[in-house]
Amino acid sequence: MSAPSRASSLVRDAGLLMLSSRPVSWINTAFPFGAAYLLSTRELDATAVVGVLYFLVPYNLAMYGINDVFDYSSDLANPRKGGIEGALLPPRLHRITIGAAALTNLPFLVWMVATGNTASTIALAVSIGAVIAYSAPGLRFKERPFLDSATSSIHFVSPAVVGLTLAGSEPAPAVVIVLIAFFLWGAAAHAFGAVQDVGPDRSAGIASIATVIGARATVRLALGLWTVAGLAMLATGWPGMLGAVLALPYIVNAAPWRDVADEDAADTNRAWRRFIALNYLSGFLATMILILAWFS
């Protein structure tokens, strides 16, 4: 292979690795850490920068890259894979992906353990443990109905817990409620996202919350979880109670599919794509609420 060809191949492979980390979702893990840490310490220090960078890219490469490697055979039959909703990594990149995830995660993890405390180390262990357990052979929490949605939610809530513990914060009741509401939101998001894959997952013999209880029941469960999450935010006081509004767009987006049949489950991908866009709207609104909290 000529030098230009090798360079082109390296660029293409690097692009696939980057795609595997789901850049569209990076903010979903970096934001919770940054918000929790900064609101607790009220300062931008080295820990804040390292933590945000870690949960922005390496963490997501581990979470989604491991998933793409061990889901390769089923992803081949999934028409929505191969873009922003999931890379379709060729087998030659599987070992490289696992290695890249390990190499990019390890320095950050060592630094945060060395500079953290017992609580933050435990939170970090739970966080990365959930990332591995979700997809790795022998554990495969993603194939354990209900545990799949809970584990997926931990992926997004745990960065906030790591931020709080690294800051040495003792969460007030309102903060605990926010974390619970965030967990319910994450479980709802995973459950609703699983609906579109009912067909491919069943064909591949993969159990999920949606394949077990069906598309209709899963959508209704997601709607219920989003509703409870929104109501919980009302108990956080000002300005956290404004966060109740954040649940509404997700409920409105998913509600038309409350009676969807398993045969039509793939059609919910339209709502899932809107869900991805809604995360940016919610992130903006959440930032405005956090600014109010900063000056309260």
Secondary structure, DSSP 8 states (H G I E B T S, - for coil): --HHHHHHHHHHHHHHHHHHT-GGGTHHHHHHHHHHHHHHH-S--HHHHHHHHHHHTHHHHHHHHHHHHHTHHHHTT-TT-SBTTB----GGGHHHHHHHHHHHHHHHHHHHHHHS-HHHHHHHHHHHHHHHHHHSTTT-GGGSTTHHHHHHHHHHHHHHHHHHHHTT----HHHHHHHHHHHHHHHHHHHHHHHTTHHHHHHTT---HHHHH-HHHHHHHHHHHHHHHHHHHGGG-TTGGGGGGGHHHHHHHHGGGTT--GGGGGGGHHHHHHHHHHHHHHHHHHHHHHHHHHH-
